[in-house]
Amino acid sequence: MGKSHVTLKYGQGETSVTLDEKNLIQVIEPHEIEVLDEESEIIRAMNAPIGTLTLREIVAQRKISKKKLSVVIIVSDVTRPTPVKKLLPHVLNELKRAEIPDSRITIVFALGIHRPLSELEMKGLVGDDVFDHYRCINHDGNNCVFVSTTSRGTRVYANKVVLDSDVRVCLGAVELHYFAGYSGGYKSLLPGVCARETIESNHKLMLQPNAEAGRLDSPVREDLEDAGRLIGCDFIVNVVLNAKKQIVKAVAGDPIQAHREGAKVVDSMYIIPIQELADVVLVSAGGTPKDINLFQAQKALDNAKYALKVGGAILLAAECPEGLGEKVFERWINEAHDKQELVDRLDYAFEIGGHKAGILAKLTQRADVYLVSELQKEIVERAFLLCSRDLDSALQAAMRKYGPNARIAVMPFGAHTLPRLRQKDTTGERTRMREVLH
């Protein structure tokens, strides 16, 4: 039996390990589709919006009632793969054709609860020329005003700059999201430009049934879309990316209708059937920016669990150059005496940021989780993870526990890929897809 050399994304680079072919049951990776001419695809989507007029037509209509329109463009921060620099010029060109002065346009970075971006990071996302000619600001969670309350009881406090604008455009990427179902669409608004209180109320719905990747009926998504309608968005430009972060589909227009078309493409690429569950899953978050910190890399673990037997092991390759990545997440980890304390805290003291510590602890109760990263050993172990400096060491430790015949699956792009176990039904007459819930 031969050997298989497995290479995984790790930060800006790669890490690798060699497996016996007899152990490797499946490489669970996206079904890539043809890469398009990105420029042409963005233009096509904007010229043929779904469910709305073109952006230029929307602006023209608004100018009839108000001559000096203000426009806000909400864009992703550095933790998201949205190719802002590719999308933004087309939106700005449309606004220029609609005769909106540069001084009436504001670009807001949708931070949610993430840290503010530096000037250098802003320039990296939008480009030096755009940064120099337009007002670019970080979302400020302290500069929010009350809008209304969603049907699920979330009190919506949104960024005042966004609310004061006459036209709102959201740029984003449609991906699988581990409790909101999918990213993109109205998610630019909530959590993107809302207050912590609002984000916390929305995210607490992750404890309810159906709050899973690949579900449009996730209560989190239903709530954030309710909030998005209350805040208001006139036009979205969203893209679906392949594993190399290339645009394979662009959608534009209505925040619901256009988003749904993007979600269909995501499903075809990233929901992957598997024939059996593994003893060991090797997974990469997909490199930068998905493994910029543990807070972000956790999403890959949440997907990997669907390929794993209860009691198995997950080996996560995630560089985490920015450490744990979120203050509340870090505080919950530092304050916990054991795993169960973190799990219980989800119910009695839910707190945004800390929620991921609770979810991580719940996973470590069901599986051994080895982290290959640049984090110090004491930090890794404080998060109830097993520390390894390289994949080979982690693999050898797992093999000692599960034996020479351990069944191994590999997920090169764990943050994007959702395994679904294919099983025969009780009649044996057909196969169906179902998501394995651990």
PyMOL commands that set and color helices and strands:
alter all, ss='L'
color gray80, all
select helices_A, chain A and resi 38-47+55-65+84-97+102-104+119-126+128-133+160-164+185-188+196-207+219-231+257-270+294-307+327-335+339-348+354-364+377-382+391-402
alter helices_A, ss='H'
color red, helices_A
select strands_A, chain A and resi 3-10+13-20+24-27+71-76+105-110+135-138+144-149+155-159+167-173+176-177+181-182+235-241+247-253+271-274+278-284+308-317+368-372+386-388+408-411+418-424+431-434
alter strands_A, ss='S'
color yellow, strands_A
deselect
rebuild
show_as cartoon
